[in-house]
Amino acid sequence: MVEQTFALLHQFKRLAVRWERRTELHDAFVSLACSLICWRRLKKHSHARATSS
């Protein structure tokens, strides 16, 4: 589970290589990436559910 999460987050190059010196910016990008990952999964799940009905 942890490895899968890191793999998903490393799709975002800015998170794979940390450029920001300020931890607040890095934390903000991690939060944004997590939100995008969740949104994509929910979108995929709702689309699959709508087409199966």
Rosetta constraint file for C-alpha pairs under 8 A:
AtomPair CA 1 CA 5 HARMONIC 6.27 0.50
AtomPair CA 2 CA 6 HARMONIC 6.29 0.50
AtomPair CA 3 CA 7 HARMONIC 6.12 0.50
AtomPair CA 4 CA 8 HARMONIC 6.24 0.50
AtomPair CA 5 CA 9 HARMONIC 6.25 0.50
AtomPair CA 6 CA 10 HARMONIC 6.01 0.50
AtomPair CA 7 CA 11 HARMONIC 6.70 0.50
AtomPair CA 8 CA 12 HARMONIC 7.89 0.50
AtomPair CA 8 CA 37 HARMONIC 7.55 0.50
AtomPair CA 9 CA 15 HARMONIC 6.76 0.50
AtomPair CA 9 CA 16 HARMONIC 7.38 0.50
AtomPair CA 9 CA 30 HARMONIC 7.67 0.50
AtomPair CA 9 CA 33 HARMONIC 6.63 0.50
AtomPair CA 9 CA 34 HARMONIC 7.42 0.50
AtomPair CA 10 CA 15 HARMONIC 6.04 0.50
AtomPair CA 10 CA 16 HARMONIC 4.75 0.50
AtomPair CA 11 CA 16 HARMONIC 7.44 0.50
AtomPair CA 12 CA 16 HARMONIC 6.47 0.50
AtomPair CA 12 CA 33 HARMONIC 7.26 0.50
AtomPair CA 13 CA 17 HARMONIC 6.32 0.50
AtomPair CA 14 CA 18 HARMONIC 6.16 0.50
AtomPair CA 14 CA 19 HARMONIC 6.89 0.50
AtomPair CA 15 CA 26 HARMONIC 7.55 0.50
AtomPair CA 15 CA 29 HARMONIC 7.30 0.50
AtomPair CA 15 CA 30 HARMONIC 7.04 0.50
AtomPair CA 18 CA 26 HARMONIC 7.43 0.50
AtomPair CA 20 CA 25 HARMONIC 6.52 0.50
AtomPair CA 20 CA 26 HARMONIC 6.14 0.50
AtomPair CA 22 CA 26 HARMONIC 6.74 0.50
AtomPair CA 23 CA 27 HARMONIC 5.98 0.50
AtomPair CA 24 CA 28 HARMONIC 6.09 0.50
AtomPair CA 25 CA 29 HARMONIC 6.28 0.50
AtomPair CA 26 CA 30 HARMONIC 6.22 0.50
AtomPair CA 27 CA 31 HARMONIC 6.17 0.50
AtomPair CA 28 CA 32 HARMONIC 6.15 0.50
AtomPair CA 29 CA 33 HARMONIC 6.02 0.50
AtomPair CA 30 CA 34 HARMONIC 6.15 0.50
AtomPair CA 31 CA 35 HARMONIC 6.15 0.50
AtomPair CA 32 CA 36 HARMONIC 6.20 0.50
AtomPair CA 33 CA 37 HARMONIC 6.14 0.50
AtomPair CA 34 CA 38 HARMONIC 6.16 0.50
AtomPair CA 35 CA 39 HARMONIC 6.03 0.50
AtomPair CA 36 CA 40 HARMONIC 6.07 0.50
AtomPair CA 37 CA 41 HARMONIC 6.26 0.50
AtomPair CA 38 CA 42 HARMONIC 6.10 0.50
AtomPair CA 39 CA 43 HARMONIC 5.98 0.50
AtomPair CA 40 CA 44 HARMONIC 6.03 0.50
AtomPair CA 41 CA 45 HARMONIC 6.00 0.50
AtomPair CA 42 CA 46 HARMONIC 5.96 0.50
AtomPair CA 43 CA 47 HARMONIC 6.05 0.50
AtomPair CA 44 CA 48 HARMONIC 6.18 0.50
AtomPair CA 45 CA 49 HARMONIC 6.10 0.50
AtomPair CA 46 CA 50 HARMONIC 6.04 0.50
AtomPair CA 47 CA 51 HARMONIC 6.25 0.50
AtomPair CA 48 CA 52 HARMONIC 6.22 0.50
AtomPair CA 49 CA 53 HARMONIC 6.51 0.50
